[in-house]
Amino acid sequence: MNIDTITSQLEALRMRTAARELPEALARQRGAVSLDWLSDLFQNEIDARKERAIDNRIRRAGFPEITSIETFDFAFNPDISREKIEALATLEFMKTNQIALFLGPPGTGKTHIAAALGVKAARQGYRVHCTSAKRLAQSITMAKLRNNLDVLFRRILAADLWIIDDWGVISMNREIAEEVFDLLDRRKNNAAMILTSNRDVQEWGEVFPDLVIANATIDRIFDRAQIVIFKGESYRLKGRLKMNDIDITKMNT
């Protein structure tokens, strides 16, 4: 039995008084009691708490699906840079609050990879906030109506990694655009971000009603960004076309 191990376990379980008094309690027993079973019990509790914490972080993040890098089919669209994605999967970009931009047509895997990186970050103890550009605008609108925008911003700013999916899909009115700019401006020194978009970067200005806000926001997005281009055929469309082919074959026989 290692007393230091049990002491560390007690501290991990926030049983600090027990950890402090353990040596004296053992001395009173004159070493006659084996505590190996107790150490195993404590370790099981520690492991269970870690798993619950991971599950809670994943649930609170709001991922559209639980994915992984390992389940992504790189062979389907071989022009997608596996090297860049695996480099991002080390999560080193999070240590310097960098941005990863995933650009390309729908169905090529941007959301899958973004969610996979977010899930991995959550499993490693990071807090993640995952949303779409549309849901973000809706959340800001509702928060302003309820007069609790500060609560929403605190929750988002508390995350270590932001994931914003489908950037550029919707246009924002000036009031919402100003809040989004403020949020992105405050992110710079607080969190890393993954942003996906299937629109050409030249069209991003159309998201905002004001050119000044548009340029300032886009500048915040591209600051120290790592860009991954997703190109090729739609993975989702591939599956649908295959099903359609089967149906057509059956109809023709």
N, C-alpha and C positions, 0 to 999 in steps of 0.2 A: 504493500500500500504506500502511495506517495502522498504525504500530508499536503505538500505544496499543490498537488493536482486538485485535491478536494477543496483546499482553500480558494483556489482560482475558480472552481466550479461554484462555490457558495457566493463568491463575489459576482460572478456572471449572472447568478440568479437573484442578485441584490439582497442576499442574506448576509449582510455585512457584520452584524452582531455575532452570528454563528461562526463566521469566518474568523473573527477576532478571538472568540473564546474557544475555538477548536483545540489549540495546543494544550490549554489548561484542562479541558475536558478529557483529552486523551491521556494526559499525565495522571489524572485521577484513576483511570482504568488500568494504569501500569502496562499499557500496550497489550492487554489480553484480548482486546476486541479487534476482529478483522473488519475493516470497513470497505473492502473491495466491492462488495455488493452495493454499498451506499454510493460509491463513486460511479458505478455503472448506472444506478438509478438517477443520479444527478445529471449524468451525461445524456441520458435519454430525454430528460426534461429540457435540457439546453437545446438539443437537436430539434425537439418538437416545437419549441418556441421560435427557433430560427425558421423552420418551415412555415409556421403560422405567419410570421412576419413577412416572409417572401410572398405567400399567398395574398396577404393583405395589400402589399405594395402593388402586386400585379392587378388585383381587383380594383384598387383605387386609381390606377393609372388610366383606365378607360380604353384599353387596347381593343380595336375592332375584331381581332382574332389573336390567338396565341400561336406564334410561329417561331421558327428557328432558322438559322443560316443553313443547317444541315439538311433541311427539307426543301431548300430552294434548288430548282433544276437549272443549274448554270449551263448545261449542255443544250437546252432548248434555244437560248439566245446567247451564243458564245461570245458575242461582241461586248457583252456587259463585263466590266472589269472585276473579275473575282479577286484580284490582288488588292484593289482599293477597298472592296467591301470587307475582306478579311482583315485589312489594316484597321478599318473602323471598328471591327468586332473586338479588337483589343481594348477598346474604350479609352485609349490614350487621349483622343480628341476631347474627352470630357474634362480631363484634368486642367485644360487651358480654356475651357468654355468656348470651344470652337463650334462652327456650324457645318453640317453636312447637307449638301443640296442634292437631291435625287431628281433629275430632270429627264423627261421622256414621255412617250405616248402611253395611253391607258393600257393596263393589263400586262405590263412588262415586268412587274415585280417590285415596284417602288414601295408600296404599302407593306408588302410581305417582309422586305428587308428592314424597313423602318421599325415595324413592330418587333421583328426578331431582335434587333439591337436594343430596343426598349425593354423587352422581356429579359434579355441577358443583363442589362444594367440593373433592373429590379432584383434579379437573383443575386447580384453582387452587392446589394445593400443601398443602391441609389434610389431616390424618389423620382418617379417619372410622371409627367402629365402629357397624355396623348389626346389629341382632338383633331378635328378637321377645320379648315378655314371657315366653313359655313357654321359649324357648331360653335366656334370661337366667337363669331359675330353675333350669333343668337344668344350665347351666354352673356356677352357684354350688354346686349340690348335688355335682356331680362334683369340683369343686375342693376342697371341704371334705373329701370322702372321700380325696382324694389328698394332702391337707395342703399344697396350693399355692394357696390362695385369694389370697394376696398377689400371686402371678404374674398371675392373672386380673385382679385389680383394677388392677395397674400397667398392663397392656395397655389396659384400658378407659379409665383415667384419662389415659393418654398421648394419647388421641384429642382432636382439637379439636371434633369434632361427634359426638354420640351420636344414633342413631336407634333408638327402641324402638317396634316395631310391635305392634298388637293388645293394647294395655294393657287389663287388666280381663277378659281371656278366661279366665284361670285364677286360682284362689285359692292363696295361699301359706301354708305353715305358719309358725309364729312365728320359727323359726330363720332361714329364708330371708328372711322379711319384714324382719327386723332388718338383715340384710346388704344388702338392696335399699335400705332407708332410709339406711344408712351410705353406700352408693355415691352415691345421689342428693344426700345432704348434702354430700359431698366434691366433687361436680361443680360446685357453685354458682359458684365463682370460677375454674374451670379449663376449662370447655367449654360450648358451646352444645348444645341438645338439640331433637330433633323427636320428638314422641310422638303416636301415632295410637291412636284407640279408637273402637269402634262401640257401646260401652255408655254409658248415661246416666251423667253425672257423679255423680248421686245414688247410683248403685250401686257406685261405686268402693270404698267402704268395705268391701264384701264381699270384696275381694281379700285383706284382712288379717284375721288372727284376733283382733287387739287394736285397740280403737277409738283408743287413744292413738297407736299406730304409724300407723294409717290416717290420722288427721288430720294428723300431723306430715309424713307422706310426701306427702299431697295438697297440703299447704301448700308444700312444696318444688317440686312440679310446677307450681303456678299462680303462683309468684313471678315477676313481670314477664313473664308469658306473653303471646304473641300468639296469639289463637284464630281459627282458620278453620273455619267450619261447612261440611261437605260434605253436601248434601242433594239428593235427586232419585232417579231410578231407578238400578238397578245396571247399570253398563256391561258387566260380565261376563255378567250375566243376559240383557241385550239380545241379545248374540250367540248365546246358547244358544236363546233363544226363537225367533230368526230361523231357526236351523237346524231347530228342531222344526216350525215352520210349513212349511218346505220339505218336510220328511219327510212331514208330514200331507197336504200337497197331492199329493205323489206317490202316497201310499197311497189317496187318494180318486179318482184318475184311472184 
